[in-house]
Amino acid sequence: MRLPLLGFLILPVVELYLLFALAAEIGGFNTLLVVIVTAIAGVTIMRRQGMNSMSRMTQRMQLGQSPAPDLLNGMLLGFAGFMLILPGLMTDTIGVLLLIPVLRHRMARRMIGGAMGSSVFMGGFTRTRSSVDPRSTQGDIIDGEVVDRDQPRQGEPLFPGHDKDNKSE
């Protein structure tokens, strides 16, 4: 609990130190320009990639595939854009690194970890690791019949145990 709080307190101090050091090297106006350009780039990336990720997820769901990879990719791109919007050199570095597809995919794999091996429910899609191939004929096959209970069978009362002649007064 204290570690994240400590990080939130230390990060702005480190960011300010780095911004002042950069301003001493390239000048205050150029440092301000870097902060503004990265913020504009972050907003642009978030806007474009958000719409692209949504369309890819929709296509995958229409094909009956899990949208999880595109969802995670979109989340990481959104996080990259958010990091670029924040003023500071460390957050900008994190944002730029997340824009590199190879690094983003590695991070996504680490975030998923071993979760894909276990049973995971994702909005109607399940993924399990099993030694039985679902397309094989091995395993239990259960035949069933759908019974519509809204309509009684011919000659049967709608509510069993109650006959038509027995009316309550």
C-alpha positions as CSV (number, residue, x, y, z in Angstrom):
1,M,0.0,0.0,0.0
2,R,2.8,2.4,0.8
3,L,4.9,1.6,-2.2
4,P,2.5,3.0,-4.8
5,L,1.9,6.1,-2.6
6,L,5.7,6.5,-2.4
7,G,5.9,6.2,-6.2
8,F,3.3,8.9,-6.7
9,L,5.2,11.2,-4.4
10,I,8.6,10.5,-5.9
11,L,7.7,10.5,-9.6
12,P,6.7,14.2,-9.8
13,V,10.0,15.2,-8.1
14,V,12.1,13.1,-10.5
15,E,10.1,14.4,-13.5
16,L,10.7,18.1,-12.4
17,Y,14.4,17.4,-11.8
18,L,14.7,15.9,-15.3
19,L,12.7,18.8,-16.9
20,F,14.9,21.4,-15.2
21,A,18.1,19.5,-16.3
22,L,16.8,19.4,-19.9
23,A,15.9,23.1,-19.7
24,A,19.5,23.8,-18.5
25,E,20.8,22.0,-21.6
26,I,18.5,23.0,-24.4
27,G,16.7,26.0,-22.9
28,G,13.4,26.6,-21.2
29,F,11.4,27.4,-24.4
30,N,12.7,24.2,-26.2
31,T,11.8,22.1,-23.1
32,L,8.3,23.6,-23.1
33,L,8.1,22.8,-26.8
34,V,9.0,19.1,-26.1
35,V,6.4,18.8,-23.5
36,I,3.7,20.3,-25.7
37,V,4.6,18.2,-28.8
38,T,4.6,15.0,-26.8
39,A,1.2,15.9,-25.3
40,I,-0.3,16.5,-28.7
41,A,1.2,13.3,-30.0
42,G,-0.3,11.4,-27.0
43,V,-3.8,12.8,-27.7
44,T,-3.5,12.0,-31.4
45,I,-2.4,8.4,-30.6
46,M,-5.1,7.8,-28.1
47,R,-7.8,9.1,-30.6
48,R,-6.6,7.1,-33.6
49,Q,-5.6,3.9,-31.8
50,G,-8.8,3.8,-29.8
51,M,-11.0,3.7,-32.9
52,N,-8.7,1.2,-34.6
53,S,-8.8,-1.1,-31.6
54,M,-12.6,-0.9,-31.4
55,S,-13.0,-1.8,-35.0
56,R,-10.6,-4.8,-34.8
57,M,-12.3,-6.1,-31.6
58,T,-15.7,-5.8,-33.4
59,Q,-14.4,-7.8,-36.4
60,R,-12.9,-10.5,-34.2
61,M,-16.2,-10.9,-32.2
62,Q,-18.2,-11.1,-35.5
63,L,-15.8,-13.9,-36.6
64,G,-16.5,-15.7,-33.2
65,Q,-12.9,-15.0,-32.0
66,S,-11.9,-13.7,-28.7
67,P,-11.2,-9.9,-28.7
68,A,-8.8,-10.2,-25.8
69,P,-5.5,-9.6,-27.8
70,D,-6.9,-6.5,-29.4
71,L,-8.4,-5.3,-26.2
72,L,-5.0,-5.6,-24.4
73,N,-3.2,-4.0,-27.3
74,G,-5.6,-1.1,-27.3
75,M,-5.3,-0.7,-23.5
76,L,-1.5,-0.5,-23.8
77,L,-1.7,2.0,-26.7
78,G,-4.1,4.1,-24.6
79,F,-1.7,3.9,-21.7
80,A,1.2,5.0,-24.0
81,G,-0.9,8.0,-25.1
82,F,-1.7,8.8,-21.5
83,M,2.0,8.6,-20.6
84,L,2.8,11.0,-23.5
85,I,0.2,13.5,-22.3
86,L,1.7,13.7,-18.9
87,P,4.4,16.3,-18.7
88,G,7.8,14.7,-18.0
89,L,10.6,12.8,-19.6
90,M,10.2,9.5,-17.7
91,T,6.6,9.2,-18.6
92,D,7.3,10.2,-22.2
93,T,10.0,7.5,-22.4
94,I,7.5,4.9,-21.2
95,G,5.0,6.1,-23.7
96,V,7.4,6.0,-26.6
97,L,8.6,2.5,-25.6
98,L,5.0,1.3,-25.5
99,L,4.5,2.6,-29.1
100,I,7.1,0.0,-30.4
101,P,5.1,-3.0,-31.4
102,V,7.7,-5.6,-30.3
103,L,8.0,-4.2,-26.8
104,R,4.2,-3.7,-26.5
105,H,3.6,-7.4,-27.4
106,R,6.3,-8.6,-25.0
107,M,4.6,-6.6,-22.2
108,A,1.2,-7.9,-23.2
109,R,2.6,-11.5,-23.0
110,R,4.0,-10.8,-19.5
111,M,0.7,-9.2,-18.4
112,I,-1.2,-12.3,-19.5
113,G,1.4,-14.6,-18.0
114,G,-0.1,-18.0,-17.3
115,A,-3.7,-16.8,-17.3
116,M,-4.3,-18.2,-20.8
117,G,-3.6,-21.7,-19.6
118,S,-6.3,-21.6,-17.0
119,S,-10.0,-21.3,-17.7
120,V,-10.8,-17.6,-18.2
121,F,-14.2,-16.1,-18.8
122,M,-14.2,-13.2,-21.2
123,G,-17.7,-11.9,-22.1
124,G,-18.9,-15.1,-23.6
125,F,-15.6,-16.6,-24.7
126,T,-13.8,-19.2,-22.7
127,R,-10.4,-20.5,-23.2
128,T,-9.2,-23.7,-21.6
129,R,-6.1,-25.9,-21.9
130,S,-7.1,-29.5,-22.2
131,S,-5.5,-32.7,-23.3
132,V,-8.7,-33.7,-25.1
133,D,-9.2,-32.3,-28.6
134,P,-12.8,-30.9,-28.7
135,R,-13.1,-32.1,-32.4
136,S,-12.2,-35.7,-31.5
137,T,-14.9,-38.3,-30.9
138,Q,-13.5,-39.3,-27.5
139,G,-15.3,-38.0,-24.4
140,D,-18.9,-38.0,-23.3
141,I,-21.6,-37.0,-25.8
142,I,-24.9,-36.2,-24.2
143,D,-28.0,-36.3,-26.3
144,G,-30.8,-34.0,-25.1
145,E,-34.3,-32.9,-26.1
146,V,-35.7,-29.4,-25.6
147,V,-39.1,-29.3,-24.0
148,D,-41.3,-26.3,-24.3
149,R,-43.3,-26.0,-21.1
150,D,-45.4,-23.0,-22.3
151,Q,-47.8,-25.2,-24.1
152,P,-49.1,-28.4,-22.6
153,R,-49.0,-31.7,-24.5
154,Q,-52.2,-32.8,-26.1
155,G,-54.5,-34.2,-23.4
156,E,-52.4,-33.0,-20.5
157,P,-53.3,-30.1,-18.2
158,L,-51.2,-27.0,-18.2
159,F,-50.5,-27.4,-14.4
160,P,-50.1,-31.1,-13.5
161,G,-52.1,-32.1,-10.4
162,H,-55.0,-29.7,-11.2
163,D,-57.8,-30.9,-13.3
164,K,-60.2,-28.7,-15.3
165,D,-63.3,-29.6,-13.3
166,N,-61.8,-28.7,-9.9
167,K,-62.4,-24.9,-9.7
168,S,-62.1,-23.0,-6.5
169,E,-65.0,-20.8,-5.5
